[in-house]
Amino acid sequence: MATGIIKQIFEDKWGEFKEKYPIRPTVLSEVKKMLTCKDMSEGYSKFCCPTCNEVRYVGFTCKSRFCTSCGRKA
């Protein structure tokens, strides 16, 4: 299974799904977190190697139980 396939399915179908079915507010919140997980526009950390001066940016994770990347338990 390709990395991020679940997230891609949600990005493609979530709007249509939530219009068709009643969704609890907590589910809406968790899905929103998952969809913005590691998104640089939501914030990031900058790491710089003091030896070679390579710079790397890492997007913040959502820490949601629902996220396939984070999978954090409550």
FENRA-V492445 format. One record per residue. RES is the residue in one small letter. PSI is psi in degrees with one decimal (* if undefined). D_CENTER is the distance of its C-alpha to the mean C-alpha in Angstrom with 2 decimals. Layout:
{{RES:PSI:D_CENTER} {RES:PSI:D_CENTER}}
This chain:
{{m:132.4:17.83} {a:148.4:15.88} {t:132.2:12.62} {g:8.9:9.68} {i:-37.7:12.28} {i:-44.8:10.83} {k:-39.9:7.78} {q:-40.8:10.72} {i:-44.5:12.88} {f:-43.2:10.83} {e:-38.5:10.67} {d:-36.8:14.37} {k:-11.0:15.66} {w:-45.1:13.85} {g:-46.2:16.13} {e:-42.2:19.16} {f:-46.2:18.43} {k:-20.8:18.01} {e:-32.0:21.18} {k:-32.2:23.09} {y:147.5:22.32} {p:131.8:22.36} {i:134.2:19.09} {r:148.0:19.21} {p:-36.0:17.69} {t:-36.1:15.73} {v:-42.6:14.09} {l:-43.6:13.33} {s:-45.8:11.77} {e:-39.9:9.58} {v:-39.9:8.46} {k:-43.3:7.92} {k:-46.3:5.74} {m:-41.4:3.62} {l:-23.0:4.37} {t:8.7:4.09} {c:130.9:1.99} {k:15.2:5.37} {d:121.6:6.76} {m:-27.4:10.36} {s:-16.0:11.52} {e:-0.4:9.78} {g:154.3:11.77} {y:165.9:12.60} {s:146.1:15.36} {k:127.3:18.27} {f:133.3:20.23} {c:126.9:23.73} {c:122.7:26.14} {p:-19.4:29.54} {t:-52.8:31.42} {c:-3.9:30.22} {n:19.1:28.34} {e:136.5:25.29} {v:135.2:22.33} {r:136.2:18.70} {y:132.7:15.66} {v:120.5:12.50} {g:145.5:9.38} {f:145.5:8.64} {t:163.1:6.30} {c:-23.4:5.65} {k:27.8:8.51} {s:143.6:8.35} {r:-28.6:11.02} {f:-22.2:9.60} {c:132.4:6.55} {t:-19.3:8.46} {s:-45.1:7.41} {c:-51.6:8.17} {g:33.4:10.55} {r:138.1:12.19} {k:145.6:15.33} {a:*:16.65}}
